[in-house]
Amino acid sequence: MGLAEEQVCGRRCVWCAASLNNGTAIDLGAREVDTRGGGARWFPRACRPCAHKHFGDAHQAHRDNCTQCSTTLPWCTTGQRLFAAAMKADPKARR
């Protein structure tokens, strides 16, 4: 199942399709997609609860498979960035 146009354009969360505005959206960065030999650019964004969950899940998966992150502190750069992204997206955090 593909994404709706509003999800591709960043007006809705890429995961749950919740409506977003500039104050509530977490920008996931512009993406390049090869569509049958031609490039397309899209701009995914997410709601805070989905971004927090998915970044947190990605951080845990990374820690489970990264030698440095699974055994010592400080975490590697990827581990640190995933953790920071999850904390930044935390819907319970004070703004």
C-alpha angles and dihedrals in degrees: 000000000000130000123267118247091253090057093048090049093048098247091115133035112270091223108037101013093234113162113260138199131186091269097052104033127099108212111226094190132257115294133205118218126187107224110188096318097324130092123240127187123212135178114218121193132176140205115252097253093051094043091049092049096045095043089047091050091047090049092051092047090049092050091050090057105031116091094209097043095045095054113025148023134268097057119225119267093266092050091049093049094048091049092047091049091051092049093046090053095046106129090207095055119106114252 
